[in-house]
Amino acid sequence: MDTRIEVLVGELLRQHSLHLAVAESCTGGLIAHCLTNIPGSSDYFLGGVIAYAYEAKVRLLGVAWETLEQFGAVSRETVLEMAIGVRRALAADIGLSVSGIAGPGGGTPTKPVGLVWIGLSTAEVDLAWSYQWSGDRLQVKEQSVEQALRLLADFLNSNG
């Protein structure tokens, strides 16, 4: 039996007849890559937006410039706007977003390398979580993808 988290997420989305869209920044499409590695993922995965630059977050996801200027790209406020924006743009039931500092540079004392925010949006609820990962750039990305999919699976198990 395949126990990968992306398989479980797919089974749960299919079971609840829900469709997912993702908005990725620091993960650069890795969530979409993992989801589309599963045969039949088109049943529940609508697509995603890789919005790395501020301009892409604003134009493609509807993130407010004011949000980015006040809180930065790596913030609760921004990942919530990203998740809401991708959910609306792709007419999905669930929007999942990730923004963080994968490193090795780019960190600050208040936002160190490895800080990642994950957002989840449905018509009923908007949620966000932050994590501080350790490791190199690829490890930060992989940990972020794994956790984003775990949070989605937990949400689907309790709210689907």
C-alpha positions as CSV (number, residue, x, y, z in Angstrom):
1,M,0.0,0.0,0.0
2,D,1.3,3.4,-1.0
3,T,1.5,5.6,2.2
4,R,2.9,8.8,0.7
5,I,1.1,11.9,1.9
6,E,0.2,13.0,-1.6
7,V,-1.6,9.7,-2.1
8,L,-3.5,10.1,1.1
9,V,-4.4,13.7,0.2
10,G,-5.7,12.5,-3.2
11,E,-7.8,9.8,-1.7
12,L,-9.3,12.3,0.8
13,L,-10.1,14.9,-1.8
14,R,-11.7,12.3,-4.1
15,Q,-13.6,10.8,-1.1
16,H,-15.1,14.2,-0.3
17,S,-15.5,15.3,-4.0
18,L,-13.3,18.4,-3.4
19,H,-11.0,20.2,-5.8
20,L,-7.7,21.7,-4.8
21,A,-5.6,24.6,-6.2
22,V,-2.2,25.6,-4.9
23,A,-0.3,28.9,-4.7
24,E,3.4,28.4,-4.3
25,S,6.3,30.7,-3.7
26,C,9.4,29.2,-2.0
27,T,8.4,25.7,-3.0
28,G,8.5,26.6,-6.6
29,G,5.9,24.2,-7.9
30,L,7.0,21.2,-5.8
31,I,3.6,20.7,-4.2
32,A,2.0,20.6,-7.7
33,H,4.8,18.2,-8.8
34,C,4.1,15.8,-6.0
35,L,0.3,15.9,-6.5
36,T,0.6,15.3,-10.2
37,N,2.9,12.3,-9.8
38,I,-0.2,10.4,-8.7
39,P,-2.2,8.8,-11.5
40,G,-5.8,10.2,-11.6
41,S,-4.8,13.5,-9.8
42,S,-6.8,15.4,-12.4
43,D,-9.9,14.2,-10.6
44,Y,-9.2,16.6,-7.7
45,F,-6.2,18.8,-8.6
46,L,-7.2,21.8,-10.7
47,G,-3.8,23.5,-10.9
48,G,-1.5,26.0,-9.3
49,V,0.2,29.3,-9.5
50,I,3.9,29.8,-8.8
51,A,4.0,33.4,-7.6
52,Y,7.6,34.1,-6.6
53,A,7.8,37.8,-7.0
54,Y,5.6,40.4,-5.4
55,E,4.2,41.4,-8.8
56,A,3.1,37.8,-9.5
57,K,1.4,37.6,-6.1
58,V,-0.5,40.8,-6.8
59,R,-1.4,40.2,-10.5
60,L,-2.1,36.4,-10.4
61,L,-3.4,35.9,-6.8
62,G,-4.9,39.3,-5.9
63,V,-2.6,39.8,-2.9
64,A,-2.7,43.5,-1.9
65,W,0.4,45.6,-2.3
66,E,-0.4,47.0,1.1
67,T,-0.2,43.5,2.6
68,L,3.2,42.8,1.1
69,E,4.5,46.3,2.1
70,Q,3.2,46.0,5.7
71,F,3.8,42.3,6.4
72,G,6.1,41.0,3.7
73,A,5.8,38.0,1.5
74,V,6.6,35.6,4.3
75,S,3.7,36.3,6.6
76,R,0.3,35.0,7.8
77,E,-1.5,37.8,6.0
78,T,0.2,37.1,2.7
79,V,-0.3,33.3,2.7
80,L,-4.0,33.8,3.5
81,E,-4.4,36.2,0.6
82,M,-2.5,33.7,-1.6
83,A,-4.7,30.8,-0.6
84,I,-7.9,32.8,-1.0
85,G,-6.7,34.2,-4.4
86,V,-5.8,30.8,-5.9
87,R,-9.0,29.2,-4.6
88,R,-11.1,32.0,-6.3
89,A,-8.9,32.1,-9.5
90,L,-9.3,28.4,-10.2
91,A,-12.8,28.0,-8.7
92,A,-11.5,25.4,-6.3
93,D,-13.0,24.2,-3.0
94,I,-9.7,24.5,-1.3
95,G,-6.7,26.8,-1.8
96,L,-3.4,25.8,-0.3
97,S,-0.4,28.3,-0.2
98,V,3.2,28.4,0.9
99,S,5.6,31.3,1.2
100,G,8.9,31.2,3.0
101,I,12.7,31.8,3.1
102,A,14.4,28.7,1.8
103,G,17.9,30.2,2.0
104,P,20.8,30.2,2.2
105,G,20.4,34.0,2.1
106,G,17.4,36.3,2.6
107,G,16.9,35.9,6.3
108,T,16.6,38.6,8.9
109,P,16.6,38.6,12.7
110,T,12.7,38.6,12.7
111,K,12.4,36.3,9.6
112,P,15.2,33.9,9.6
113,V,16.1,31.4,6.9
114,G,13.8,28.4,7.2
115,L,10.8,30.4,8.2
116,V,7.7,29.2,6.2
117,W,4.1,30.1,6.3
118,I,1.4,27.8,5.0
119,G,-2.2,28.9,4.3
120,L,-5.4,27.0,3.6
121,S,-8.7,28.6,2.4
122,T,-12.2,27.2,1.9
123,A,-15.4,29.1,1.5
124,E,-16.0,28.6,5.3
125,V,-12.6,29.0,6.9
126,D,-9.1,30.5,6.3
127,L,-6.2,29.1,8.3
128,A,-2.4,29.7,8.5
129,W,0.5,28.1,10.3
130,S,4.2,29.0,10.6
131,Y,7.2,26.7,10.8
132,Q,10.9,27.2,11.3
133,W,12.8,24.5,9.4
134,S,16.4,23.7,9.4
135,G,18.6,22.4,6.6
136,D,19.6,23.5,3.2
137,R,17.4,25.1,0.6
138,L,16.1,21.8,-0.8
139,Q,15.4,20.4,2.7
140,V,13.4,23.5,3.6
141,K,11.3,23.2,0.4
142,E,10.8,19.4,1.0
143,Q,9.8,19.9,4.6
144,S,7.4,22.7,3.6
145,V,5.7,20.5,1.0
146,E,5.4,17.6,3.4
147,Q,3.9,19.7,6.1
148,A,1.5,21.6,3.7
149,L,0.1,18.2,2.5
150,R,-0.1,16.9,6.1
151,L,-2.0,20.0,7.2
152,L,-4.4,19.5,4.2
153,A,-4.9,15.8,5.1
154,D,-5.6,16.6,8.7
155,F,-8.1,19.3,7.7
156,L,-9.8,16.9,5.3
157,N,-10.0,14.2,8.0
158,S,-11.6,16.5,10.5
159,N,-13.6,18.8,8.2
160,G,-14.1,17.1,4.8
